[in-house]
Amino acid sequence: MEPILASLQETQIIALVAILILLFMWESFQPFYAYFSGSFKDRGKHAFRNLVIGAINGLMVSLIFVGLWLIASLWAEEARFGIMHWLQDGLGIPVWLHAVGAILLLDFWTYAWHRMNHEIPFFWRFHSVHHSDNKMDVTTASRFHLGEIFFSSLFRIPLIALFGVYLWELVLYEILMFAVVQFHHANVGLSEKYDRILRAVIVTPNMHRVHHSRWQPETDSNYSSFFSFWDRMARTFRLNPKPETIQLGLDQFDREEDQTVKGMFKTPLKKPD
């Protein structure tokens, strides 16, 4: 199990960087929005700030939470505790079905957690850092406040045990999920035909642009991160027939100081309008 986990963690890092580079290049040659037209310096500054935030989050998770997730996973495995372990022991499901079930449970929780971040004011204070990016691109996928990542990582500890998830399944889920998250944040355009085909299963750029709209009825929709069907099941699915007209960001965080690393860290401390 340990060699598999180590291999998956290495794959996770390689996949994250490779997809980031590929989508960054795609954005360079065929951007959907002309944010940085003729200004590579501004684009570089924007990317640097978002990636710094992402690196800080990654360091915290690796230092504090990965070990705790492993402990929870090993305890659940040894105690045969958790939904997927009960199904495995009771019905004799194979390893691949255990993994599929674990991924679905983790992704359902991601949907629920994302929705909580919009509906509970305390969590929205942190999550607004992600939505305050008015020039959304692939690097926005890394732009989350440290507080949001702390709470999401903390809540994962009991959920790993409750769901009966092996740690390698969590790493596999994160590889798949974050690849899709990078894709649907990217400033790239797909034809409506291909976007429609893909969003039958996963979240696509046109679907997620609606979620980053300044207009609250659109902001409070399309909470899915990996599989798109959670929104259809929960009736939170929404499309805009003219995605090029969507205004991204949050009105109260348009100042340059709000877009700096320091400003992003201070965002939850500001009084809501």
C-alpha positions in Angstrom: 0.0 0.0 0.0 2.8 2.5 0.9 4.5 2.2 -2.6 1.1 2.8 -4.2 0.5 5.9 -2.0 4.0 7.3 -2.7 3.5 6.8 -6.4 0.1 8.5 -6.3 1.5 11.5 -4.4 4.3 11.9 -6.9 1.8 11.6 -9.7 -0.4 14.2 -8.0 2.4 16.8 -8.0 3.5 16.0 -11.6 -0.1 16.2 -12.8 -0.8 19.4 -11.0 2.2 21.2 -12.5 1.8 19.6 -16.0 -1.9 20.6 -16.3 -1.2 24.0 -15.0 1.5 24.6 -17.6 -0.7 23.2 -20.5 -3.7 25.3 -19.5 -1.6 28.4 -19.0 -0.2 27.9 -22.6 -3.8 27.4 -23.9 -4.9 30.6 -22.2 -1.9 32.4 -23.8 -2.9 31.5 -27.4 -6.6 31.3 -27.1 -8.0 33.2 -24.1 -11.8 33.4 -23.5 -11.6 36.8 -21.8 -9.0 39.4 -22.9 -7.9 40.3 -19.4 -4.2 40.6 -20.0 -4.1 41.5 -23.7 -0.6 42.9 -24.4 0.5 42.8 -20.8 2.4 39.7 -19.8 3.7 41.5 -16.7 0.2 41.9 -15.3 -0.6 38.3 -16.0 2.6 37.1 -14.4 1.8 39.2 -11.3 -1.7 37.8 -11.1 -0.4 34.2 -11.5 2.4 34.7 -8.9 0.0 36.0 -6.2 -2.5 33.1 -6.7 0.3 30.5 -6.8 1.9 31.9 -3.6 -1.4 31.5 -1.8 -1.7 27.9 -3.2 1.9 27.0 -2.1 1.3 28.2 1.4 -1.9 26.1 1.6 -0.1 23.1 0.3 2.7 23.5 2.8 0.2 23.7 5.7 -1.7 20.6 4.5 1.4 18.5 4.1 2.8 19.5 7.5 -0.3 19.3 9.6 -3.1 17.2 7.9 -1.7 14.5 5.7 -0.4 12.6 8.7 -3.8 13.0 10.5 -5.6 11.8 7.4 -3.4 8.7 7.3 -4.1 8.0 11.0 -7.8 8.2 10.4 -7.6 6.0 7.3 -5.5 3.3 9.0 -7.8 3.3 12.1 -10.9 2.9 9.9 -9.2 0.1 8.0 -8.1 -1.8 11.1 -11.4 -1.3 12.8 -13.3 -2.1 9.6 -15.3 1.1 10.2 -16.9 3.3 7.6 -19.4 3.0 4.8 -17.1 1.6 2.1 -15.5 -0.9 4.5 -19.0 -2.1 5.7 -20.0 -2.6 2.0 -16.7 -4.4 1.3 -17.1 -6.7 4.2 -20.8 -7.2 3.9 -21.2 -7.5 0.2 -17.7 -8.4 -0.8 -17.3 -5.6 -3.3 -14.0 -5.5 -5.2 -11.2 -2.9 -4.7 -12.1 -1.0 -7.8 -15.8 -0.6 -6.6 -14.5 0.5 -3.2 -12.5 3.2 -4.9 -15.4 4.3 -7.0 -17.6 4.6 -4.0 -15.0 6.5 -2.0 -14.6 9.0 -4.9 -18.3 9.5 -5.1 -18.6 10.1 -1.4 -15.7 12.5 -1.3 -17.1 14.4 -4.2 -20.5 14.6 -2.7 -18.9 16.1 0.4 -17.0 18.6 -1.7 -20.3 19.7 -3.2 -21.8 20.0 0.3 -18.8 21.8 1.7 -18.7 24.3 -1.2 -22.4 25.1 -0.7 -21.8 25.6 3.0 -19.1 28.1 2.2 -21.7 30.2 0.4 -24.6 29.7 2.8 -22.8 30.2 6.2 -21.5 33.7 6.6 -18.5 32.7 8.7 -17.2 30.4 6.0 -18.1 32.8 3.2 -15.7 35.3 4.7 -12.9 32.9 3.8 -14.3 31.6 0.6 -14.8 35.2 -0.8 -11.0 35.3 -1.4 -11.6 32.7 -4.2 -14.5 34.7 -5.7 -12.8 38.0 -5.4 -10.5 37.2 -8.4 -11.9 39.3 -11.2 -9.5 37.8 -13.7 -10.2 34.2 -13.3 -7.7 31.8 -14.9 -6.1 28.5 -14.2 -4.2 29.9 -11.3 -7.5 30.8 -9.6 -7.8 27.1 -8.9 -5.1 27.6 -6.3 -6.5 30.8 -4.8 -8.1 29.8 -1.5 -7.7 31.5 1.9 -5.6 29.6 4.4 -8.6 29.5 6.8 -10.8 27.8 4.3 -8.2 25.1 3.6 -7.7 24.6 7.3 -11.3 24.0 8.0 -11.9 21.8 5.0 -8.8 19.7 5.9 -9.9 19.5 9.5 -13.4 18.2 8.6 -11.9 15.6 6.3 -10.4 13.8 9.3 -13.6 12.3 10.7 -15.1 12.0 7.2 -12.2 9.8 6.0 -13.1 7.4 8.9 -16.9 7.7 8.4 -16.6 7.0 4.6 -14.1 4.2 5.1 -11.6 5.8 2.7 -8.1 4.5 2.1 -5.6 7.4 1.9 -4.6 6.3 -1.6 -8.2 6.7 -2.7 -8.2 10.3 -1.3 -5.0 11.0 -3.3 -6.5 9.5 -6.4 -9.6 11.6 -6.0 -7.5 14.8 -5.5 -5.6 14.1 -8.7 -8.8 13.7 -10.7 -10.7 16.5 -9.0 -8.0 19.1 -9.1 -7.3 18.4 -12.8 -11.0 19.2 -13.5 -10.9 22.2 -11.1 -7.9 23.6 -13.0 -9.7 23.0 -16.3 -12.9 24.7 -15.4 -11.2 27.8 -13.9 -9.0 28.2 -17.0 -9.5 31.2 -19.2 -10.2 29.0 -22.2 -13.1 28.6 -24.6 -14.8 25.5 -25.8 -17.6 25.4 -28.4 -21.0 25.0 -26.8 -21.2 21.5 -28.4 -18.1 20.2 -26.6 -18.9 22.1 -23.4 -22.3 20.5 -23.3 -20.9 17.0 -23.9 -18.3 17.3 -21.1 -20.6 19.0 -18.6 -22.9 15.9 -18.7 -20.2 14.4 -16.5 -17.8 17.0 -15.2 -17.8 20.7 -14.5 -16.8 22.8 -17.5 -15.5 26.4 -18.0 -18.9 27.7 -19.1 -20.6 26.1 -16.2 -18.2 27.4 -13.6 -18.0 30.9 -15.0 -21.6 31.2 -14.0 -20.6 30.4 -10.4 -18.0 33.2 -10.4 -20.5 35.8 -11.6 -20.9 39.0 -9.6 -24.7 38.5 -9.8 -25.6 36.6 -6.6 -28.3 34.2 -8.2 -25.5 33.0 -10.5 -22.9 33.0 -7.7 -25.1 30.8 -5.6 -25.3 28.0 -8.2 -23.1 25.3 -9.8 -21.3 24.2 -6.6 -19.9 21.0 -8.0 -16.2 20.7 -8.3 -15.6 17.4 -10.2 -18.8 15.6 -11.2 -21.5 18.0 -12.5 -24.5 15.9 -11.6 -24.7 17.0 -8.0 -26.0 20.3 -9.1 -28.7 18.7 -11.2 -29.7 16.4 -8.4 -29.8 19.4 -5.9 -31.4 21.8 -8.4 -28.6 24.2 -8.1 -27.6 23.9 -11.8 -27.6 27.1 -13.9 -26.3 28.2 -17.2 -25.8 31.6 -18.9 -26.4 31.4 -22.7 -23.9 34.3 -23.1 -21.0 33.4 -20.9 -18.8 36.1 -22.5 -21.1 38.7 -20.8 -20.5 37.4 -17.3 -18.9 39.9 -14.9 -16.5 38.0 -12.7 -15.4 38.9 -9.1 -17.0 40.6 -6.2 -17.9 44.3 -6.1 -16.5 45.0 -2.7 -13.0 43.6 -3.5 -12.1 45.3 -6.7 -9.3 47.5 -5.3 -5.7 46.6 -6.2 -4.8 46.1 -2.5 -7.5 43.4 -2.3 -5.7 41.4 -5.0 -2.4 41.3 -3.2 -1.3 38.3 -1.1 -1.5 40.5 2.0 -5.0 41.8 0.9 -6.2 38.2 0.3 -5.1 37.1 3.8 -6.9 40.2 5.3 -10.2 39.7 3.4 -12.1 37.7 6.1 -11.5 40.5 8.6 -13.4 43.0 6.5 -17.0 43.8 7.4 -19.4 42.5 4.7 -21.3 45.2 2.8 
